[in-house]
């Protein structure tokens, strides 16, 4: 089973503005499934990922309590990298 990696971002980051495309491609080249996922997306089942890597969660400071809750919830379901 290959790794499923969520690159946690924020909803305001457009695909053309991401600076982590090279990281995603490197993960894919090593057989991982890598996908950008906004941390605020309530529809995401974070347990579907083997790893969640915090990357461009640039708006976390605007919703610090919600972000802290999200961190705890994700860490309870999967491996959170850069907690």
PyMOL Python script that loads the backbone (N, CA, C, O; Angstrom):
from pymol import cmd

cmd.read_pdbstr("""\
ATOM      1  N   UNK A   1       0.842  -1.174   0.000  1.00  0.00           N
ATOM      2  CA  UNK A   1       0.000   0.000   0.000  1.00  0.00           C
ATOM      3  C   UNK A   1       0.889   1.239   0.000  1.00  0.00           C
ATOM      4  O   UNK A   1       1.785   1.361   0.835  1.00  0.00           O
ATOM      5  N   UNK A   2       0.647   2.143  -0.919  1.00  0.00           N
ATOM      6  CA  UNK A   2       1.455   3.353  -0.985  1.00  0.00           C
ATOM      7  C   UNK A   2       0.919   4.403  -0.021  1.00  0.00           C
ATOM      8  O   UNK A   2      -0.240   4.359   0.393  1.00  0.00           O
ATOM      9  N   UNK A   3       1.770   5.327   0.319  1.00  0.00           N
ATOM     10  CA  UNK A   3       1.383   6.395   1.238  1.00  0.00           C
ATOM     11  C   UNK A   3       0.394   7.326   0.564  1.00  0.00           C
ATOM     12  O   UNK A   3       0.517   7.643  -0.619  1.00  0.00           O
ATOM     13  N   UNK A   4      -0.583   7.756   1.338  1.00  0.00           N
ATOM     14  CA  UNK A   4      -1.528   8.791   0.898  1.00  0.00           C
ATOM     15  C   UNK A   4      -1.229  10.016   1.748  1.00  0.00           C
ATOM     16  O   UNK A   4      -1.469  10.019   2.956  1.00  0.00           O
ATOM     17  N   UNK A   5      -0.710  11.040   1.119  1.00  0.00           N
ATOM     18  CA  UNK A   5      -0.245  12.216   1.842  1.00  0.00           C
ATOM     19  C   UNK A   5      -1.122  13.420   1.512  1.00  0.00           C
ATOM     20  O   UNK A   5      -1.300  13.778   0.348  1.00  0.00           O
ATOM     21  N   UNK A   6      -1.660  14.031   2.555  1.00  0.00           N
ATOM     22  CA  UNK A   6      -2.390  15.287   2.393  1.00  0.00           C
ATOM     23  C   UNK A   6      -1.423  16.424   2.689  1.00  0.00           C
ATOM     24  O   UNK A   6      -0.801  16.466   3.751  1.00  0.00           O
ATOM     25  N   UNK A   7      -1.306  17.330   1.753  1.00  0.00           N
ATOM     26  CA  UNK A   7      -0.514  18.538   1.968  1.00  0.00           C
ATOM     27  C   UNK A   7      -1.510  19.602   2.411  1.00  0.00           C
ATOM     28  O   UNK A   7      -2.214  20.192   1.592  1.00  0.00           O
ATOM     29  N   UNK A   8      -1.557  19.836   3.713  1.00  0.00           N
ATOM     30  CA  UNK A   8      -2.561  20.742   4.268  1.00  0.00           C
ATOM     31  C   UNK A   8      -2.275  22.176   3.857  1.00  0.00           C
ATOM     32  O   UNK A   8      -1.163  22.682   4.007  1.00  0.00           O
ATOM     33  N   UNK A   9      -3.296  22.802   3.343  1.00  0.00           N
ATOM     34  CA  UNK A   9      -3.212  24.165   2.853  1.00  0.00           C
ATOM     35  C   UNK A   9      -4.405  24.936   3.389  1.00  0.00           C
ATOM     36  O   UNK A   9      -5.110  24.451   4.274  1.00  0.00           O
ATOM     37  N   UNK A  10      -4.633  26.112   2.873  1.00  0.00           N
ATOM     38  CA  UNK A  10      -5.841  26.851   3.237  1.00  0.00           C
ATOM     39  C   UNK A  10      -6.679  27.060   1.984  1.00  0.00           C
ATOM     40  O   UNK A  10      -6.168  26.970   0.867  1.00  0.00           O
ATOM     41  N   UNK A  11      -7.932  27.333   2.163  1.00  0.00           N
ATOM     42  CA  UNK A  11      -8.852  27.451   1.034  1.00  0.00           C
ATOM     43  C   UNK A  11      -8.491  28.600   0.104  1.00  0.00           C
ATOM     44  O   UNK A  11      -8.821  28.556  -1.082  1.00  0.00           O
ATOM     45  N   UNK A  12      -7.828  29.615   0.612  1.00  0.00           N
ATOM     46  CA  UNK A  12      -7.521  30.794  -0.191  1.00  0.00           C
ATOM     47  C   UNK A  12      -6.334  30.609  -1.138  1.00  0.00           C
ATOM     48  O   UNK A  12      -6.075  31.479  -1.970  1.00  0.00           O
ATOM     49  N   UNK A  13      -5.620  29.512  -1.029  1.00  0.00           N
ATOM     50  CA  UNK A  13      -4.456  29.295  -1.891  1.00  0.00           C
ATOM     51  C   UNK A  13      -4.930  28.705  -3.215  1.00  0.00           C
ATOM     52  O   UNK A  13      -5.453  27.592  -3.259  1.00  0.00           O
ATOM     53  N   UNK A  14      -4.745  29.448  -4.268  1.00  0.00           N
ATOM     54  CA  UNK A  14      -5.141  28.937  -5.580  1.00  0.00           C
ATOM     55  C   UNK A  14      -4.079  27.977  -6.086  1.00  0.00           C
ATOM     56  O   UNK A  14      -2.907  28.107  -5.730  1.00  0.00           O
ATOM     57  N   UNK A  15      -4.472  27.014  -6.914  1.00  0.00           N
ATOM     58  CA  UNK A  15      -3.482  26.049  -7.435  1.00  0.00           C
ATOM     59  C   UNK A  15      -2.306  26.725  -8.128  1.00  0.00           C
ATOM     60  O   UNK A  15      -1.191  26.207  -8.077  1.00  0.00           O
ATOM     61  N   UNK A  16      -2.522  27.852  -8.766  1.00  0.00           N
ATOM     62  CA  UNK A  16      -1.429  28.513  -9.483  1.00  0.00           C
ATOM     63  C   UNK A  16      -0.469  29.227  -8.543  1.00  0.00           C
ATOM     64  O   UNK A  16       0.630  29.599  -8.956  1.00  0.00           O
ATOM     65  N   UNK A  17      -0.860  29.427  -7.287  1.00  0.00           N
ATOM     66  CA  UNK A  17      -0.011  30.141  -6.334  1.00  0.00           C
ATOM     67  C   UNK A  17       0.766  29.209  -5.419  1.00  0.00           C
ATOM     68  O   UNK A  17       1.568  29.674  -4.610  1.00  0.00           O
ATOM     69  N   UNK A  18       0.552  27.928  -5.526  1.00  0.00           N
ATOM     70  CA  UNK A  18       1.214  26.987  -4.624  1.00  0.00           C
ATOM     71  C   UNK A  18       2.708  26.902  -4.912  1.00  0.00           C
ATOM     72  O   UNK A  18       3.134  26.824  -6.064  1.00  0.00           O
ATOM     73  N   UNK A  19       3.471  26.920  -3.863  1.00  0.00           N
ATOM     74  CA  UNK A  19       4.917  26.763  -4.031  1.00  0.00           C
ATOM     75  C   UNK A  19       5.367  25.356  -3.665  1.00  0.00           C
ATOM     76  O   UNK A  19       6.565  25.071  -3.652  1.00  0.00           O
ATOM     77  N   UNK A  20       4.421  24.481  -3.371  1.00  0.00           N
ATOM     78  CA  UNK A  20       4.748  23.114  -2.982  1.00  0.00           C
ATOM     79  C   UNK A  20       4.512  22.094  -4.091  1.00  0.00           C
ATOM     80  O   UNK A  20       4.514  20.890  -3.836  1.00  0.00           O
ATOM     81  N   UNK A  21       4.314  22.558  -5.297  1.00  0.00           N
ATOM     82  CA  UNK A  21       4.085  21.619  -6.399  1.00  0.00           C
ATOM     83  C   UNK A  21       5.267  20.671  -6.579  1.00  0.00           C
ATOM     84  O   UNK A  21       5.080  19.493  -6.884  1.00  0.00           O
ATOM     85  N   UNK A  22       6.480  21.182  -6.392  1.00  0.00           N
ATOM     86  CA  UNK A  22       7.670  20.329  -6.537  1.00  0.00           C
ATOM     87  C   UNK A  22       7.684  19.244  -5.464  1.00  0.00           C
ATOM     88  O   UNK A  22       8.073  18.108  -5.735  1.00  0.00           O
ATOM     89  N   UNK A  23       7.262  19.587  -4.250  1.00  0.00           N
ATOM     90  CA  UNK A  23       7.175  18.596  -3.181  1.00  0.00           C
ATOM     91  C   UNK A  23       6.163  17.517  -3.531  1.00  0.00           C
ATOM     92  O   UNK A  23       6.436  16.328  -3.371  1.00  0.00           O
ATOM     93  N   UNK A  24       5.002  17.926  -4.006  1.00  0.00           N
ATOM     94  CA  UNK A  24       3.969  16.959  -4.386  1.00  0.00           C
ATOM     95  C   UNK A  24       4.476  16.039  -5.491  1.00  0.00           C
ATOM     96  O   UNK A  24       4.251  14.830  -5.447  1.00  0.00           O
ATOM     97  N   UNK A  25       5.147  16.599  -6.460  1.00  0.00           N
ATOM     98  CA  UNK A  25       5.687  15.788  -7.556  1.00  0.00           C
ATOM     99  C   UNK A  25       6.756  14.827  -7.062  1.00  0.00           C
ATOM    100  O   UNK A  25       6.815  13.685  -7.520  1.00  0.00           O
ATOM    101  N   UNK A  26       7.600  15.264  -6.141  1.00  0.00           N
ATOM    102  CA  UNK A  26       8.634  14.385  -5.591  1.00  0.00           C
ATOM    103  C   UNK A  26       8.008  13.224  -4.827  1.00  0.00           C
ATOM    104  O   UNK A  26       8.473  12.089  -4.931  1.00  0.00           O
ATOM    105  N   UNK A  27       6.970  13.499  -4.071  1.00  0.00           N
ATOM    106  CA  UNK A  27       6.271  12.424  -3.362  1.00  0.00           C
ATOM    107  C   UNK A  27       5.647  11.446  -4.350  1.00  0.00           C
ATOM    108  O   UNK A  27       5.729  10.232  -4.165  1.00  0.00           O
ATOM    109  N   UNK A  28       5.035  11.968  -5.382  1.00  0.00           N
ATOM    110  CA  UNK A  28       4.418  11.107  -6.409  1.00  0.00           C
ATOM    111  C   UNK A  28       5.468  10.262  -7.132  1.00  0.00           C
ATOM    112  O   UNK A  28       5.225   9.098  -7.450  1.00  0.00           O
ATOM    113  N   UNK A  29       6.629  10.851  -7.388  1.00  0.00           N
ATOM    114  CA  UNK A  29       7.709  10.124  -8.060  1.00  0.00           C
ATOM    115  C   UNK A  29       8.203   8.952  -7.216  1.00  0.00           C
ATOM    116  O   UNK A  29       8.777   7.998  -7.741  1.00  0.00           O
ATOM    117  N   UNK A  30       7.977   9.029  -5.919  1.00  0.00           N
ATOM    118  CA  UNK A  30       8.372   7.954  -5.003  1.00  0.00           C
ATOM    119  C   UNK A  30       7.220   7.013  -4.684  1.00  0.00           C
ATOM    120  O   UNK A  30       7.308   6.182  -3.780  1.00  0.00           O
ATOM    121  N   UNK A  31       6.133   7.159  -5.446  1.00  0.00           N
ATOM    122  CA  UNK A  31       5.020   6.228  -5.321  1.00  0.00           C
ATOM    123  C   UNK A  31       3.911   6.629  -4.377  1.00  0.00           C
ATOM    124  O   UNK A  31       2.957   5.874  -4.188  1.00  0.00           O
ATOM    125  N   UNK A  32       4.016   7.800  -3.783  1.00  0.00           N
ATOM    126  CA  UNK A  32       2.967   8.257  -2.862  1.00  0.00           C
ATOM    127  C   UNK A  32       1.866   8.970  -3.632  1.00  0.00           C
ATOM    128  O   UNK A  32       2.092   9.525  -4.707  1.00  0.00           O
ATOM    129  N   UNK A  33       0.693   8.941  -3.069  1.00  0.00           N
ATOM    130  CA  UNK A  33      -0.391   9.770  -3.578  1.00  0.00           C
ATOM    131  C   UNK A  33      -0.323  11.053  -2.760  1.00  0.00           C
ATOM    132  O   UNK A  33      -0.451  11.013  -1.536  1.00  0.00           O
ATOM    133  N   UNK A  34      -0.126  12.176  -3.414  1.00  0.00           N
ATOM    134  CA  UNK A  34      -0.015  13.462  -2.721  1.00  0.00           C
ATOM    135  C   UNK A  34      -1.079  14.403  -3.255  1.00  0.00           C
ATOM    136  O   UNK A  34      -1.259  14.550  -4.463  1.00  0.00           O
ATOM    137  N   UNK A  35      -1.781  15.037  -2.323  1.00  0.00           N
ATOM    138  CA  UNK A  35      -2.872  15.910  -2.729  1.00  0.00           C
ATOM    139  C   UNK A  35      -2.968  17.113  -1.783  1.00  0.00           C
ATOM    140  O   UNK A  35      -2.785  16.985  -0.573  1.00  0.00           O
ATOM    141  N   UNK A  36      -3.257  18.267  -2.358  1.00  0.00           N
ATOM    142  CA  UNK A  36      -3.458  19.485  -1.581  1.00  0.00           C
ATOM    143  C   UNK A  36      -4.870  19.474  -1.025  1.00  0.00           C
ATOM    144  O   UNK A  36      -5.832  19.247  -1.758  1.00  0.00           O
ATOM    145  N   UNK A  37      -4.995  19.721   0.286  1.00  0.00           N
ATOM    146  CA  UNK A  37      -6.295  19.673   0.940  1.00  0.00           C
ATOM    147  C   UNK A  37      -6.402  20.852   1.910  1.00  0.00           C
ATOM    148  O   UNK A  37      -5.556  20.999   2.792  1.00  0.00           O
ATOM    149  N   UNK A  38      -7.429  21.693   1.761  1.00  0.00           N
ATOM    150  CA  UNK A  38      -7.604  22.788   2.719  1.00  0.00           C
ATOM    151  C   UNK A  38      -7.939  22.261   4.109  1.00  0.00           C
ATOM    152  O   UNK A  38      -8.802  21.396   4.261  1.00  0.00           O
ATOM    153  N   UNK A  39      -7.263  22.778   5.107  1.00  0.00           N
ATOM    154  CA  UNK A  39      -7.485  22.294   6.471  1.00  0.00           C
ATOM    155  C   UNK A  39      -8.899  22.563   6.944  1.00  0.00           C
ATOM    156  O   UNK A  39      -9.399  21.834   7.801  1.00  0.00           O
ATOM    157  N   UNK A  40      -9.564  23.585   6.416  1.00  0.00           N
ATOM    158  CA  UNK A  40     -10.906  23.951   6.866  1.00  0.00           C
ATOM    159  C   UNK A  40     -12.016  23.108   6.239  1.00  0.00           C
ATOM    160  O   UNK A  40     -13.178  23.251   6.619  1.00  0.00           O
ATOM    161  N   UNK A  41     -11.689  22.246   5.301  1.00  0.00           N
ATOM    162  CA  UNK A  41     -12.709  21.469   4.596  1.00  0.00           C
ATOM    163  C   UNK A  41     -13.311  20.410   5.525  1.00  0.00           C
ATOM    164  O   UNK A  41     -12.689  19.387   5.810  1.00  0.00           O
ATOM    165  N   UNK A  42     -14.509  20.676   5.979  1.00  0.00           N
ATOM    166  CA  UNK A  42     -15.181  19.782   6.936  1.00  0.00           C
ATOM    167  C   UNK A  42     -15.588  18.448   6.305  1.00  0.00           C
ATOM    168  O   UNK A  42     -15.922  17.506   7.024  1.00  0.00           O
ATOM    169  N   UNK A  43     -15.564  18.358   4.995  1.00  0.00           N
ATOM    170  CA  UNK A  43     -15.959  17.128   4.308  1.00  0.00           C
ATOM    171  C   UNK A  43     -14.822  16.110   4.205  1.00  0.00           C
ATOM    172  O   UNK A  43     -15.052  14.966   3.810  1.00  0.00           O
ATOM    173  N   UNK A  44     -13.621  16.508   4.549  1.00  0.00           N
ATOM    174  CA  UNK A  44     -12.456  15.633   4.408  1.00  0.00           C
ATOM    175  C   UNK A  44     -12.405  14.631   5.553  1.00  0.00           C
ATOM    176  O   UNK A  44     -12.554  14.993   6.720  1.00  0.00           O
ATOM    177  N   UNK A  45     -12.195  13.374   5.203  1.00  0.00           N
ATOM    178  CA  UNK A  45     -11.954  12.331   6.200  1.00  0.00           C
ATOM    179  C   UNK A  45     -10.437  12.170   6.302  1.00  0.00           C
ATOM    180  O   UNK A  45      -9.820  11.476   5.494  1.00  0.00           O
ATOM    181  N   UNK A  46      -9.858  12.811   7.288  1.00  0.00           N
ATOM    182  CA  UNK A  46      -8.404  12.830   7.421  1.00  0.00           C
ATOM    183  C   UNK A  46      -7.828  11.453   7.707  1.00  0.00           C
ATOM    184  O   UNK A  46      -6.638  11.229   7.486  1.00  0.00           O
ATOM    185  N   UNK A  47      -8.636  10.541   8.186  1.00  0.00           N
ATOM    186  CA  UNK A  47      -8.145   9.189   8.447  1.00  0.00           C
ATOM    187  C   UNK A  47      -7.862   8.432   7.153  1.00  0.00           C
ATOM    188  O   UNK A  47      -7.238   7.372   7.189  1.00  0.00           O
ATOM    189  N   UNK A  48      -8.304   8.952   6.020  1.00  0.00           N
ATOM    190  CA  UNK A  48      -8.013   8.313   4.731  1.00  0.00           C
ATOM    191  C   UNK A  48      -6.564   8.522   4.302  1.00  0.00           C
ATOM    192  O   UNK A  48      -6.086   7.870   3.374  1.00  0.00           O
ATOM    193  N   UNK A  49      -5.878   9.420   4.971  1.00  0.00           N
ATOM    194  CA  UNK A  49      -4.484   9.710   4.630  1.00  0.00           C
ATOM    195  C   UNK A  49      -3.553   9.019   5.617  1.00  0.00           C
ATOM    196  O   UNK A  49      -3.841   8.948   6.811  1.00  0.00           O
ATOM    197  N   UNK A  50      -2.446   8.517   5.112  1.00  0.00           N
ATOM    198  CA  UNK A  50      -1.447   7.925   6.005  1.00  0.00           C
ATOM    199  C   UNK A  50      -0.637   9.010   6.705  1.00  0.00           C
ATOM    200  O   UNK A  50      -0.112   8.801   7.799  1.00  0.00           O
ATOM    201  N   UNK A  51      -0.542  10.166   6.063  1.00  0.00           N
ATOM    202  CA  UNK A  51       0.198  11.295   6.613  1.00  0.00           C
ATOM    203  C   UNK A  51      -0.503  12.597   6.229  1.00  0.00           C
ATOM    204  O   UNK A  51      -1.059  12.718   5.137  1.00  0.00           O
ATOM    205  N   UNK A  52      -0.469  13.554   7.130  1.00  0.00           N
ATOM    206  CA  UNK A  52      -0.917  14.911   6.829  1.00  0.00           C
ATOM    207  C   UNK A  52       0.262  15.823   7.135  1.00  0.00           C
ATOM    208  O   UNK A  52       0.752  15.880   8.262  1.00  0.00           O
ATOM    209  N   UNK A  53       0.699  16.526   6.115  1.00  0.00           N
ATOM    210  CA  UNK A  53       1.859  17.405   6.232  1.00  0.00           C
ATOM    211  C   UNK A  53       1.386  18.859   6.192  1.00  0.00           C
ATOM    212  O   UNK A  53       0.810  19.303   5.199  1.00  0.00           O
ATOM    213  N   UNK A  54       1.634  19.591   7.274  1.00  0.00           N
ATOM    214  CA  UNK A  54       1.257  21.007   7.312  1.00  0.00           C
ATOM    215  C   UNK A  54       2.146  21.779   6.361  1.00  0.00           C
ATOM    216  O   UNK A  54       3.372  21.715   6.454  1.00  0.00           O
ATOM    217  N   UNK A  55       1.531  22.504   5.452  1.00  0.00           N
ATOM    218  CA  UNK A  55       2.296  23.294   4.505  1.00  0.00           C
ATOM    219  C   UNK A  55       1.828  24.741   4.490  1.00  0.00           C
ATOM    220  O   UNK A  55       2.369  25.559   5.234  1.00  0.00           O
ATOM    221  N   UNK A  56       0.858  25.079   3.684  1.00  0.00           N
ATOM    222  CA  UNK A  56       0.452  26.479   3.507  1.00  0.00           C
ATOM    223  C   UNK A  56      -0.891  26.771   4.179  1.00  0.00           C
ATOM    224  O   UNK A  56      -1.852  27.191   3.535  1.00  0.00           O
ATOM    225  N   UNK A  57      -0.927  26.541   5.464  1.00  0.00           N
ATOM    226  CA  UNK A  57      -2.136  26.826   6.261  1.00  0.00           C
ATOM    227  C   UNK A  57      -2.070  28.280   6.717  1.00  0.00           C
ATOM    228  O   UNK A  57      -2.141  28.573   7.911  1.00  0.00           O
ATOM    229  N   UNK A  58      -1.936  29.172   5.762  1.00  0.00           N
ATOM    230  CA  UNK A  58      -1.597  30.566   6.019  1.00  0.00           C
ATOM    231  C   UNK A  58      -2.636  31.341   6.817  1.00  0.00           C
ATOM    232  O   UNK A  58      -2.310  32.383   7.385  1.00  0.00           O
ATOM    233  N   UNK A  59      -3.850  30.876   6.877  1.00  0.00           N
ATOM    234  CA  UNK A  59      -4.878  31.628   7.594  1.00  0.00           C
ATOM    235  C   UNK A  59      -5.143  31.081   9.000  1.00  0.00           C
ATOM    236  O   UNK A  59      -6.106  31.489   9.650  1.00  0.00           O
ATOM    237  N   UNK A  60      -4.310  30.174   9.465  1.00  0.00           N
ATOM    238  CA  UNK A  60      -4.550  29.548  10.772  1.00  0.00           C
ATOM    239  C   UNK A  60      -4.646  30.571  11.899  1.00  0.00           C
ATOM    240  O   UNK A  60      -5.403  30.374  12.850  1.00  0.00           O
ATOM    241  N   UNK A  61      -3.897  31.646  11.801  1.00  0.00           N
ATOM    242  CA  UNK A  61      -3.885  32.650  12.875  1.00  0.00           C
ATOM    243  C   UNK A  61      -5.208  33.421  12.966  1.00  0.00           C
ATOM    244  O   UNK A  61      -5.502  34.034  13.992  1.00  0.00           O
ATOM    245  N   UNK A  62      -5.995  33.387  11.901  1.00  0.00           N
ATOM    246  CA  UNK A  62      -7.299  34.060  11.915  1.00  0.00           C
ATOM    247  C   UNK A  62      -8.360  33.224  12.623  1.00  0.00           C
ATOM    248  O   UNK A  62      -9.389  33.742  13.056  1.00  0.00           O
ATOM    249  N   UNK A  63      -8.095  31.930  12.732  1.00  0.00           N
ATOM    250  CA  UNK A  63      -9.034  30.986  13.355  1.00  0.00           C
ATOM    251  C   UNK A  63      -8.237  30.057  14.267  1.00  0.00           C
ATOM    252  O   UNK A  63      -8.299  28.836  14.129  1.00  0.00           O
ATOM    253  N   UNK A  64      -7.499  30.638  15.187  1.00  0.00           N
ATOM    254  CA  UNK A  64      -6.534  29.861  15.967  1.00  0.00           C
ATOM    255  C   UNK A  64      -7.182  28.754  16.803  1.00  0.00           C
ATOM    256  O   UNK A  64      -6.616  27.667  16.913  1.00  0.00           O
ATOM    257  N   UNK A  65      -8.338  28.999  17.385  1.00  0.00           N
ATOM    258  CA  UNK A  65      -8.996  27.957  18.174  1.00  0.00           C
ATOM    259  C   UNK A  65      -9.461  26.810  17.289  1.00  0.00           C
ATOM    260  O   UNK A  65      -9.284  25.643  17.638  1.00  0.00           O
ATOM    261  N   UNK A  66     -10.047  27.133  16.158  1.00  0.00           N
ATOM    262  CA  UNK A  66     -10.495  26.094  15.218  1.00  0.00           C
ATOM    263  C   UNK A  66      -9.300  25.308  14.691  1.00  0.00           C
ATOM    264  O   UNK A  66      -9.379  24.091  14.518  1.00  0.00           O
ATOM    265  N   UNK A  67      -8.204  25.997  14.438  1.00  0.00           N
ATOM    266  CA  UNK A  67      -7.006  25.331  13.935  1.00  0.00           C
ATOM    267  C   UNK A  67      -6.433  24.393  14.991  1.00  0.00           C
ATOM    268  O   UNK A  67      -6.042  23.270  14.672  1.00  0.00           O
ATOM    269  N   UNK A  68      -6.379  24.836  16.234  1.00  0.00           N
ATOM    270  CA  UNK A  68      -5.872  23.985  17.310  1.00  0.00           C
ATOM    271  C   UNK A  68      -6.737  22.742  17.479  1.00  0.00           C
ATOM    272  O   UNK A  68      -6.215  21.649  17.701  1.00  0.00           O
ATOM    273  N   UNK A  69      -8.036  22.896  17.377  1.00  0.00           N
ATOM    274  CA  UNK A  69      -8.953  21.753  17.441  1.00  0.00           C
ATOM    275  C   UNK A  69      -8.710  20.816  16.273  1.00  0.00           C
ATOM    276  O   UNK A  69      -8.683  19.597  16.441  1.00  0.00           O
ATOM    277  N   UNK A  70      -8.532  21.387  15.087  1.00  0.00           N
ATOM    278  CA  UNK A  70      -8.270  20.587  13.883  1.00  0.00           C
ATOM    279  C   UNK A  70      -6.979  19.780  14.049  1.00  0.00           C
ATOM    280  O   UNK A  70      -6.934  18.598  13.706  1.00  0.00           O
ATOM    281  N   UNK A  71      -5.941  20.415  14.570  1.00  0.00           N
ATOM    282  CA  UNK A  71      -4.656  19.726  14.801  1.00  0.00           C
ATOM    283  C   UNK A  71      -4.878  18.495  15.682  1.00  0.00           C
ATOM    284  O   UNK A  71      -4.408  17.404  15.358  1.00  0.00           O
ATOM    285  N   UNK A  72      -5.582  18.670  16.779  1.00  0.00           N
ATOM    286  CA  UNK A  72      -5.830  17.554  17.701  1.00  0.00           C
ATOM    287  C   UNK A  72      -6.628  16.447  17.030  1.00  0.00           C
ATOM    288  O   UNK A  72      -6.324  15.267  17.205  1.00  0.00           O
ATOM    289  N   UNK A  73      -7.647  16.819  16.261  1.00  0.00           N
ATOM    290  CA  UNK A  73      -8.477  15.825  15.584  1.00  0.00           C
ATOM    291  C   UNK A  73      -7.688  15.045  14.538  1.00  0.00           C
ATOM    292  O   UNK A  73      -7.819  13.824  14.440  1.00  0.00           O
ATOM    293  N   UNK A  74      -6.884  15.737  13.769  1.00  0.00           N
ATOM    294  CA  UNK A  74      -6.078  15.074  12.728  1.00  0.00           C
ATOM    295  C   UNK A  74      -5.033  14.159  13.378  1.00  0.00           C
ATOM    296  O   UNK A  74      -4.849  13.020  12.950  1.00  0.00           O
ATOM    297  N   UNK A  75      -4.363  14.657  14.399  1.00  0.00           N
ATOM    298  CA  UNK A  75      -3.327  13.862  15.072  1.00  0.00           C
ATOM    299  C   UNK A  75      -3.896  12.591  15.693  1.00  0.00           C
ATOM    300  O   UNK A  75      -3.179  11.604  15.859  1.00  0.00           O
ATOM    301  N   UNK A  76      -5.182  12.613  16.037  1.00  0.00           N
ATOM    302  CA  UNK A  76      -5.814  11.419  16.614  1.00  0.00           C
ATOM    303  C   UNK A  76      -6.167  10.403  15.549  1.00  0.00           C
ATOM    304  O   UNK A  76      -6.428   9.244  15.871  1.00  0.00           O
ATOM    305  N   UNK A  77      -6.181  10.809  14.282  1.00  0.00           N
ATOM    306  CA  UNK A  77      -6.629   9.926  13.197  1.00  0.00           C
ATOM    307  C   UNK A  77      -5.508   9.433  12.305  1.00  0.00           C
ATOM    308  O   UNK A  77      -5.641   8.373  11.693  1.00  0.00           O
ATOM    309  N   UNK A  78      -4.417  10.159  12.210  1.00  0.00           N
ATOM    310  CA  UNK A  78      -3.347   9.807  11.292  1.00  0.00           C
ATOM    311  C   UNK A  78      -2.054  10.444  11.753  1.00  0.00           C
ATOM    312  O   UNK A  78      -2.021  11.117  12.783  1.00  0.00           O
ATOM    313  N   UNK A  79      -0.998  10.238  11.003  1.00  0.00           N
ATOM    314  CA  UNK A  79       0.299  10.815  11.382  1.00  0.00           C
ATOM    315  C   UNK A  79       0.371  12.245  10.872  1.00  0.00           C
ATOM    316  O   UNK A  79       0.327  12.491   9.666  1.00  0.00           O
ATOM    317  N   UNK A  80       0.481  13.183  11.803  1.00  0.00           N
ATOM    318  CA  UNK A  80       0.580  14.593  11.477  1.00  0.00           C
ATOM    319  C   UNK A  80       2.054  14.985  11.485  1.00  0.00           C
ATOM    320  O   UNK A  80       2.752  14.800  12.482  1.00  0.00           O
ATOM    321  N   UNK A  81       2.511  15.520  10.377  1.00  0.00           N
ATOM    322  CA  UNK A  81       3.918  15.913  10.255  1.00  0.00           C
ATOM    323  C   UNK A  81       3.992  17.429  10.371  1.00  0.00           C
ATOM    324  O   UNK A  81       3.265  18.151   9.689  1.00  0.00           O
ATOM    325  N   UNK A  82       4.874  17.899  11.239  1.00  0.00           N
ATOM    326  CA  UNK A  82       5.044  19.306  11.543  1.00  0.00           C
ATOM    327  C   UNK A  82       3.906  19.802  12.428  1.00  0.00           C
ATOM    328  O   UNK A  82       3.288  20.824  12.127  1.00  0.00           O
ATOM    329  N   UNK A  83       3.622  19.086  13.519  1.00  0.00           N
ATOM    330  CA  UNK A  83       2.520  19.495  14.393  1.00  0.00           C
ATOM    331  C   UNK A  83       2.830  20.773  15.142  1.00  0.00           C
ATOM    332  O   UNK A  83       2.002  21.249  15.919  1.00  0.00           O
TER     333      UNK A  83
END
""", "prot")
cmd.dss("prot")
cmd.show_as("cartoon", "prot")
cmd.util.cbc("prot")
cmd.orient("prot")
